[in-house]
Amino acid sequence: MPTMTAEDKKWRADSDARTLAESKIIEQDQTRMKMAKIAAKKMVKERTDEANAMKKVASKALSKIKKSKK
C-alpha cells in the first residue's frame, strides 16, 4: 500500500469525522435506525447468497483442476 501524504491523511480524518457524526445522527433517529437495520439484514443475505454461489464456482473449478492433474 502506498504511503499516504499529509493531505490524504487530513482528507481521511475529515471524512471519518463526518461519517462518525452522521452515524450518531442516525443512531438517535429511531426510524432511520430501524430502516438501516432492515437494510443491513438484506445486505447480509445478499452477500451470503453471493458467497455461497462463489463457493460452488470455486469448488467446481478446484475439482476440475484436481482431475486434470491425475
C-alpha positions in Angstrom: 0.0 0.0 0.0 1.5 3.4 -1.0 2.4 5.8 1.7 -0.3 8.4 2.4 0.5 12.1 2.0 -0.3 14.6 4.8 -3.1 15.8 2.5 -4.5 12.3 2.2 -4.4 11.8 5.9 -6.2 15.1 6.5 -8.9 14.2 3.9 -9.3 10.8 5.6 -9.6 12.3 9.1 -12.2 14.8 7.8 -14.1 12.1 6.1 -14.0 9.9 9.1 -15.3 12.7 11.3 -18.2 13.3 9.0 -19.0 9.6 8.9 -18.9 9.3 12.7 -21.1 12.4 13.1 -23.6 11.1 10.6 -23.7 7.7 12.4 -24.6 9.5 15.7 -27.5 11.3 14.0 -28.8 8.0 12.5 -28.5 6.2 15.9 -30.7 8.9 17.5 -33.4 8.7 14.9 -35.4 5.6 15.6 -37.0 5.4 12.2 -33.7 5.7 10.3 -32.0 3.2 12.7 -34.8 0.7 12.2 -34.6 1.1 8.4 -30.8 0.8 8.4 -31.0 -2.4 10.4 -33.5 -3.8 7.9 -31.2 -2.8 5.0 -28.3 -4.4 6.8 -30.1 -7.7 7.2 -31.0 -7.7 3.5 -27.3 -6.9 2.6 -26.2 -9.8 4.8 -28.5 -12.2 3.0 -27.4 -10.9 -0.4 -23.7 -11.3 0.5 -24.3 -14.7 1.9 -26.0 -15.8 -1.2 -23.1 -14.4 -3.3 -20.5 -16.1 -1.1 -22.3 -19.5 -1.3 -22.5 -19.1 -5.1 -18.8 -18.3 -5.3 -18.0 -21.4 -3.1 -19.9 -23.5 -5.7 -17.9 -22.0 -8.5 -14.6 -22.4 -6.7 -15.4 -25.9 -5.7 -16.2 -26.9 -9.3 -13.0 -25.2 -10.5 -10.9 -27.0 -7.9 -12.4 -30.4 -8.7 -11.6 -29.8 -12.4 -8.0 -28.9 -11.6 -7.6 -31.9 -9.4 -9.0 -34.2 -12.1 -6.7 -32.7 -14.8 -3.6 -33.4 -12.6 -4.4 -37.1 -12.3 
